Amino acid sequence: MSGSLSGRGSLAGRTALVTGGSRGIGRAIALAFAREGANVAICHRDDTSAEKVIEELRAAGAHAIEIVADVSREDPVLAMFAEIAETFGTLDVAVSNAGILREAPLLETSAADFDAVVAVNLRGSFLVCREAARMMLARPETAPAGRIITISSDLAFLGREEMSAYSASKGGIVSLTRSLARELAPRILVNAIAPGPVDTDMTSAETMSAEALAKDLATPLARLARPEEIADLAVFLAGDGSSFVTGQCYGANGGSAMY
Ligand SMILES: NC(=O)c1ccc[n+]([C@@H]2O[C@H](COP(=O)([O-])OP(=O)(O)OC[C@H]3O[C@@H](n4cnc5c(N)ncnc54)[C@H](O)[C@@H]3O)[C@@H](O)[C@H]2O)c1
């Protein structure tokens, strides 16, 4: 394992990848990992905010790199893992967080729109999980192999009018997670987080209608989560305290879905 600068924290000496780490939930997870001592690679589509995040990660003591890669495309994902291998040598934790939301009535959703959402959210998760597993399993069998964390959504369970492609892609992530947890056991633990509404660009007026946001706020806790409240769960799933946890889907959702 490559050493962090701080040498302290529950993830000290570990290396993590967070896709979609340039803002929102991914940024919060990357920062929380860095504060726990991990070195971190973040990947994003093409965000100017990434540079600032890299500064924040380094200020927290992490060796941090950013990689621009479209997770829906195989070649950039392969290149991303090659860069991680070259920079860090090993990978302990992979968080497949990159995602997009499209809100549209079914009858106005083209096959291309559907494919675009599924390509980033589900195909992207498949590609990132596969390559993370390949890198983790290449370790000697005597070493702990790693942790994979996927990011689903409460809508995987609730469904949502005018968000069918998104909800379906997030449901697919839960099934992917469960299958990989079985296949990669016992060396890699694979779990999902299914957030409820979180205060990020995804829930801003540019991406989400006021009607959809109102539905999101109709939860027992009746508020948006801070991204850090999702990151806390990711730290748990990446660390030693979750060593007997695999194939689970955690709803950090303010009570929107209960299971
Ligand atoms: N915000 C919410 O309310 C909420 C709720 C449930 C689940 N989620 C999920 O959490 C994850 C993060 O969401 P967020 O709210 O932080 O979103 P966000 O829009 O703030 O950030 C999305 C991140 O994904 C990256 N990204 C988008 N498309 C990409 C691609 N093709 N390749 C690589 N990176 C790409 C962006 O660069 C960015 O870093 C998503 O999977 C989202 O579906 C969000």
Ligand as a Chemical Component Dictionary entry (heavy atoms), coordinates in Angstrom:
data_LIG
# 
_chem_comp.id                   LIG 
_chem_comp.type                 NON-POLYMER 
_chem_comp.pdbx_formal_charge   0 
_chem_comp.three_letter_code    LIG 
# 
loop_
_chem_comp_atom.comp_id 
_chem_comp_atom.atom_id 
_chem_comp_atom.alt_atom_id 
_chem_comp_atom.type_symbol 
_chem_comp_atom.charge 
_chem_comp_atom.model_Cartn_x 
_chem_comp_atom.model_Cartn_y 
_chem_comp_atom.model_Cartn_z 
_chem_comp_atom.pdbx_ordinal 
LIG N1  N1  N 0  -27.825 14.783 -5.160  1  
LIG C1  C1  C 0  -28.763 13.907 -4.881  2  
LIG O1  O1  O 0  -29.838 14.259 -4.383  3  
LIG C2  C2  C 0  -28.517 12.421 -5.109  4  
LIG C3  C3  C 0  -29.450 11.516 -4.588  5  
LIG C4  C4  C 0  -29.264 10.159 -4.790  6  
LIG C5  C5  C 0  -28.174 9.716  -5.512  7  
LIG N2  N2  N 1  -27.279 10.620 -6.005  8  
LIG C6  C6  C 0  -26.167 10.091 -6.767  9  
LIG O2  O2  O 0  -24.938 10.503 -6.187  10 
LIG C7  C7  C 0  -23.950 10.612 -7.208  11 
LIG C8  C8  C 0  -23.303 11.983 -7.121  12 
LIG O3  O3  O 0  -24.311 12.962 -7.316  13 
LIG P1  P1  P 0  -24.132 14.514 -7.008  14 
LIG O4  O4  O 0  -25.418 14.966 -6.461  15 
LIG O5  O5  O -1 -22.892 14.740 -6.252  16 
LIG O6  O6  O 0  -24.007 15.045 -8.515  17 
LIG P2  P2  P 0  -23.208 16.254 -9.162  18 
LIG O7  O7  O 0  -23.941 16.558 -10.419 19 
LIG O8  O8  O 0  -22.978 17.338 -8.181  20 
LIG O9  O9  O 0  -21.775 15.602 -9.506  21 
LIG C9  C9  C 0  -21.676 14.582 -10.481 22 
LIG C10 C10 C 0  -20.239 14.175 -10.641 23 
LIG O10 O10 O 0  -20.190 13.119 -11.615 24 
LIG C11 C11 C 0  -19.269 13.484 -12.647 25 
LIG N3  N3  N 0  -19.703 12.898 -13.917 26 
LIG C12 C12 C 0  -20.880 13.068 -14.568 27 
LIG N4  N4  N 0  -20.889 12.363 -15.711 28 
LIG C13 C13 C 0  -19.682 11.740 -15.768 29 
LIG C14 C14 C 0  -19.080 10.875 -16.704 30 
LIG N5  N5  N 0  -19.718 10.495 -17.828 31 
LIG N6  N6  N 0  -17.837 10.426 -16.461 32 
LIG C15 C15 C 0  -17.170 10.800 -15.332 33 
LIG N7  N7  N 0  -17.687 11.612 -14.406 34 
LIG C16 C16 C 0  -18.928 12.074 -14.635 35 
LIG C17 C17 C 0  -19.249 14.999 -12.687 36 
LIG O11 O11 O 0  -18.051 15.462 -13.289 37 
LIG C18 C18 C 0  -19.335 15.293 -11.186 38 
LIG O12 O12 O 0  -18.053 15.142 -10.611 39 
LIG C19 C19 C 0  -24.655 10.344 -8.525  40 
LIG O13 O13 O 0  -24.457 9.004  -8.899  41 
LIG C20 C20 C 0  -26.103 10.596 -8.187  42 
LIG O14 O14 O 0  -26.977 9.895  -9.042  43 
LIG C21 C21 C 0  -27.436 11.961 -5.832  44 
# 
loop_
_chem_comp_bond.comp_id 
_chem_comp_bond.atom_id_1 
_chem_comp_bond.atom_id_2 
_chem_comp_bond.value_order 
_chem_comp_bond.pdbx_ordinal 
LIG N1  C1  SING 1  
LIG C1  O1  DOUB 2  
LIG C1  C2  SING 3  
LIG C2  C3  SING 4  
LIG C2  C21 DOUB 5  
LIG C3  C4  DOUB 6  
LIG C4  C5  SING 7  
LIG C5  N2  DOUB 8  
LIG N2  C6  SING 9  
LIG N2  C21 SING 10 
LIG C6  O2  SING 11 
LIG C6  C20 SING 12 
LIG O2  C7  SING 13 
LIG C7  C8  SING 14 
LIG C7  C19 SING 15 
LIG C8  O3  SING 16 
LIG O3  P1  SING 17 
LIG P1  O4  DOUB 18 
LIG P1  O5  SING 19 
LIG P1  O6  SING 20 
LIG O6  P2  SING 21 
LIG P2  O7  DOUB 22 
LIG P2  O8  SING 23 
LIG P2  O9  SING 24 
LIG O9  C9  SING 25 
LIG C9  C10 SING 26 
LIG C10 O10 SING 27 
LIG C10 C18 SING 28 
LIG O10 C11 SING 29 
LIG C11 N3  SING 30 
LIG C11 C17 SING 31 
LIG N3  C12 SING 32 
LIG N3  C16 SING 33 
LIG C12 N4  DOUB 34 
LIG N4  C13 SING 35 
LIG C13 C14 SING 36 
LIG C13 C16 DOUB 37 
LIG C14 N5  SING 38 
LIG C14 N6  DOUB 39 
LIG N6  C15 SING 40 
LIG C15 N7  DOUB 41 
LIG N7  C16 SING 42 
LIG C17 O11 SING 43 
LIG C17 C18 SING 44 
LIG C18 O12 SING 45 
LIG C19 O13 SING 46 
LIG C19 C20 SING 47 
LIG C20 O14 SING 48 
# 
